Amino acid sequence: MGTIQLKSDLQKIIEQIDNEQLLQTVYDFLKQREDSKEGEFWKSLTEDQKREIYLSYEESEDDKGLIAWDSLKKKY
């Protein structure tokens, strides 16, 4: 998936979110990434946090453990 497609898909997802708190969280995350140097965020994490991210990534490879987008939208 290229940059143009990613931006388009991201915009579509954001357009569907009505929860202001969730939008603020996404905004803050992206803004922090924009303002920080590459690798700075990763370096700020503890070893436990890094392990949790790796574990989450591995679990995401199994479709059975994923939550449907519609279910997630209903929750928020």
C-alpha positions as CSV (number, residue, x, y, z in Angstrom):
1,M,0.0,0.0,0.0
2,G,1.5,3.3,-1.0
3,T,1.6,6.7,0.8
4,I,-1.4,8.1,-1.2
5,Q,-3.6,5.1,-0.4
6,L,-2.5,5.1,3.3
7,K,-3.4,8.8,3.6
8,S,-6.8,8.2,1.9
9,D,-7.6,5.3,4.1
10,L,-6.6,7.1,7.3
11,Q,-8.7,10.1,6.3
12,K,-11.7,7.8,5.8
13,I,-11.3,6.2,9.2
14,I,-10.9,9.6,10.9
15,E,-14.0,10.9,9.1
16,Q,-16.1,8.1,10.6
17,I,-15.0,8.8,14.3
18,D,-17.4,10.9,16.3
19,N,-15.8,10.4,19.7
20,E,-13.9,13.6,20.5
21,Q,-11.7,12.0,23.1
22,L,-10.6,9.3,20.6
23,L,-9.9,12.0,18.0
24,Q,-7.9,14.0,20.5
25,T,-5.9,10.9,21.4
26,V,-5.1,10.2,17.7
27,Y,-4.3,13.8,17.1
28,D,-1.9,13.9,20.1
29,F,-0.2,10.7,19.0
30,L,0.3,12.0,15.5
31,K,1.4,15.4,16.7
32,Q,3.9,13.9,19.0
33,R,5.4,11.9,16.2
34,E,5.6,14.9,14.0
35,D,7.5,16.9,16.6
36,S,9.9,14.2,17.7
37,K,13.1,12.9,16.1
38,E,13.1,9.5,14.5
39,G,13.6,6.7,17.1
40,E,13.0,9.1,20.1
41,F,9.7,7.6,21.0
42,W,11.0,4.0,21.0
43,K,13.9,5.0,23.1
44,S,11.6,6.5,25.7
45,L,9.8,3.1,26.3
46,T,10.7,0.7,29.1
47,E,11.8,-2.8,28.2
48,D,8.4,-4.1,29.4
49,Q,6.6,-1.6,27.1
50,K,8.7,-2.7,24.2
51,R,8.0,-6.4,24.9
52,E,4.3,-5.6,25.1
53,I,4.4,-3.9,21.7
54,Y,6.2,-6.9,20.2
55,L,3.7,-9.3,21.7
56,S,0.8,-7.2,20.4
57,Y,2.3,-7.2,17.0
58,E,2.8,-11.0,17.0
59,E,-0.8,-11.5,18.2
60,S,-2.1,-9.2,15.4
61,E,-0.8,-11.7,12.9
62,D,-3.5,-14.1,13.9
63,D,-6.9,-12.9,12.5
64,K,-8.8,-14.8,15.2
65,G,-7.5,-12.3,17.8
66,L,-8.5,-9.2,15.9
67,I,-11.6,-7.1,16.7
68,A,-13.8,-6.2,13.7
69,W,-13.7,-2.5,12.8
70,D,-17.6,-2.2,13.2
71,S,-17.4,-3.6,16.8
72,L,-14.6,-1.1,17.7
73,K,-16.6,1.8,16.2
74,K,-19.7,0.8,18.3
75,K,-17.6,0.7,21.5
76,Y,-16.3,4.2,21.0
